[in-house]
Amino acid sequence: MTVKAILSRKGRDVVTIAPTANLSEAVQLLAARRIGAVVVTGADNRVAGILSERDIVRTLGERGPAALEENVAAVMTRKVTTCTEADTVVAIMERMTAGKFRHVPVVEQGRLIGVISIGDVVKHRVFPFRGVVFDVGHGFRMLSLDVIRRLLDQGFPPDTVSTDIYRVSAVRSDVTLPAILSKLMAVGVSLPEAIRSVTDRPARVLGLGGRLGTLEPGAEADVAVFRLREGERVFRGMPESVLEAEGRERRAEEQVLGRQWLEPVHLVVGGRLMGTVAEPARDPAGAHA
């Protein structure tokens, strides 16, 4: 498998920062995006360096809190190992192992076009050969926002997303696909990744790739149209009773503050507009019954 194949699956969005930003800004960015490193770019989106959590910890240990006011350029790793889309996963794994680093910027014609993490490499090197697909089945108590966060931190976003609606879970208002995707976006899943998890990817898993889950000409015209809403909204994960039953230290209900959510608008089936779709007139964040 090549780097190009990984990027086509995970997306090409890259979090970057300018060399002139101070270290405090970089720390806030890493925390907000829940990532372990940020690529430092200069003019024309060219890689100037990379700043990792290790770089920050080392600098604070050497120079103390005052280092937070220093420019990123003074702290970043300048000698950056990069790769191209044509490189193989095996080659990237060998470079990471030899250099003891976890992130490799992808560069084509001198410009940054993506980044590969150790999580990407392990996932695409090992799991596809075992036929493993990571599915999120929400149900009544199966989705832990804390677990999803930890998976994202390690570079393992869910492959597919399903509702797992049944008699008990149906009492919750947040087990529809739009509501579940909104939750995942609130904990760090990108909008393109969320959409892929309920369209092209499950279609390919079921052997229906190219027919369903795509807007390519000639595919089945089954389309759901959503509106992306902006604003603050609290999304709920596992109910308090479940957390207590599992002996978790945190006894309160899982909650996360999101700033976007998907609202269904239209449904098209077989090329025919079936009308406007409306979610139940309840908080899509999902109050528990």
N, C-alpha and C positions, 0 to 999 in steps of 0.2 A: 504494500500500500504506500502511496506517495503523500507528501505534504499537501498537494493540491486536493486530494480526495478528502483529507481531514478538514481543510478549510471549506470545502464545498458543503460539508455536513455541519460544522460548528459555526460557520460565518466568518466574516473578515473584519469585524469590528475590533478595533484596538484602542485601549486606553493609553493616552500619551500625555506628556507634560513637557513644558519648555525648560531649557537649562537654566533660565533666569528665575524660575519660580523658587520659593524658599522651601526648605525641608518640611516645615510645618504644613504647608499646602499639600505636599506630597503625601504626608501621613494621613491627612484628612481624606485625600483622594483614594488611597488604598483602603481605608476603613469604609468609606461610602460605597465603593465598588466591590468590596470583599474580595480583593485580589492580593497576590503575594509579590507582585512586581509591576512596574510601570515603565514603558519604553520612553526614553527621552529623545525628542525629535527637534531638529533644527529646521533650516530653510528647505523648502520643497519636500517636506515629509521624509527627510533623510535621518537615519539613526545616528544620534550623537552619543548615546550611551543607554544604560539600563539601570534602574534603581530598584533594588529588592529590599525586602524586610531585613535581610542580613546586613546589607549596607547601612541601613538606618540604625540598627542595634549596635553595630560595631562603632559607628561614629558617635553615638550617644555615650557609649562606654568609654570612648577615648577623650571626648571633649565636653561631655555633659549637656544639660538642657539648652545651653546657649547655642549649640549646633543647629537647633531648629530654625534659627534665623539665617543660616547660611544658604547659599544658592545650591540648587540640586546639582549643578555642574561640578561643585567642589566635593560631592559625596558619591556620585554615581560611578558605576563601573564603566570605564571608557573602552576597554578592549572587549567588544561584544562579539560573541559567536553567532552568526546568522545562518540562514539556510534559504533555499529556493523552493519553489513549488515542485520541482522535479526530484528533490531529495526523497529518499525512502524513510519509512518509519524506523527501520533497523539502523540506518545511518544516524538519524537524529538521536536515537536511544544511546548509541555508542558515544556520541559527542557529549551528551548530558552526563553519562556515567563517568567519562574521562575527566570532564571539566567540573563536575560536582555542582552543576547549576540546573535550574528547573524550568527556565523559560528561554525560548529561542525565537527572535524576531524573524519573520519571513520577508525577504527583500527581493524585488525584481527590478532590474535596471536602476539600481541604487535607491529605490524608494520602498518604504515600508508598506506592505499589503496585508499583513496578518501577524499572528504570534501563536506559537505552539508551546503548550505546557507539558510537564511530565505526565499530568493526568490524561491529556489527549493521547500521548504516545502509548501509555500503558493500556488505555481503553481500546484504542484501535489496533494495537499489536496483539492483545491477548483475547479480549472478549469476542470479537467477530468470529474467531476460529472456533469458539465454543458455542456459538449460536445463542449467546446471552443477550437479551433485550431488557433494558430497565424500564419498567412501566410504573407509572403512578396511578394506583387505584384508590380513589379518595374514600368512598364508603362513608360510614359514620365516624370512624375513629382511626382510619388507616394512614392519614396524611399528617406527618409531623413536620412542621415548618423548620424546626431545629435540625432534623435529619437532612432535609433538603438543603439547608444552608451549608451543612458540613460536606455534603456531596459536591456542591458547587465550588466550595473552597478547594476541593481536591481535583477539580476538573471533570466531574462526572455529572453532567446534566442528565435529566431523564430522557430516554429515547422516545417513549410514547406516553400519552396521558389518557386515562379513561376515568369514568365516573364511579363505577361500581355502585350504581343505584339499586337498592333493594328495599324491602318493606321498612326496615328500621332506618336506613340512611335517608329515605325519602322525606323524613320529617325535617331535615335540614334544608335551608334555602340556598346553600352554597355548594351543592354537589352537581350543578350543571357544568358543562365544559367551559363556558365563558367565565364563570365564577372561579373555577379551579385554575384556569390559565391566569386570571388576574392575581390570584394568590401567589402563583409561581413567579410572576413578574415582580411582585412586591418583595420577594426574597432574593431576586437577582437574575432570574432567567430573562434573557432578552426577548423582545417582541418577535423577531424573526424565528428564534429558536422555539418559542412557545407555539407559534403557528405551525412550524414544521412537525411538532410533536403530535399534532392531531390531524394532519393532512397527508403530505407525501410520505412521511416515515412509516406510519401504521399501514398505509396502502402497500408499501414495499414489503413490509413484514408479512402481510397477508398474500403476497404474490400478485397484487393488483396495481403495482407501480406503472405509471403512464396512463392508466385508465381512470383511477380515482385519486383525489388528493392533489390535483394539479390543475392549473389554468391553461395548460398547453393546448393548442388547437387539436381537435380530434378526441380530446378526453371527454368523459361524461360530464355534462353541465349540471352538476350538483354543487351549489355554491351557497355558503352562508356569508352574509354581509354584516360586519360589525362596525360600530362607532367606537373610537378610542376616546374615552372620557379622561379628563385631567382634574386633579384635586386630591385632597387627603382623604383616605378611607382606611379604617381598621379592618384587617382581615383576620379571621380566626382559624386556628388549627385544631389540635387535639383538645377535647373537652377536659375540664379539670378532673372529673371522676376517673378518667382513663389514666391520666398522669399519676394520680395517687395510687391507683391499682398497680401500676408498674413500678412503683417505688422510686419515682423520679424525684430529684431534689426540689425542682420547681413545682409548686402546688397550684399555681394559678393557671388559668386557661392560656394556651398559646395564642399570642396576638402579634401582628406585625403591621406597621403603618405603611401603606402603599400610596402612590401618587398617580396611578393610572389604573383603569379597568376597562374591560371590554363589554360593550352593550350591544346585544343583537338587534338588528334592524330589519333585514329581509332574508327570505329563504327562497332559493331557486332550486327546483328539482326537475331534472330532465330538460333543462332549458326553459322551464315555465316558472314565472314568478308566482309563488304560492301565497304571497301577502307579507304583511309586516309581522315580525316576531317580537314578542314582548316577554321579558323575564317577569316572574311574579313580582308584585309590588311590595317586595321586601328587600331589606338590606342585603346586597349580594355578598357582603363580607360574611354573612351567615350567623345569625344568632341561634344558639342551640335551644331546642325545645326542652 
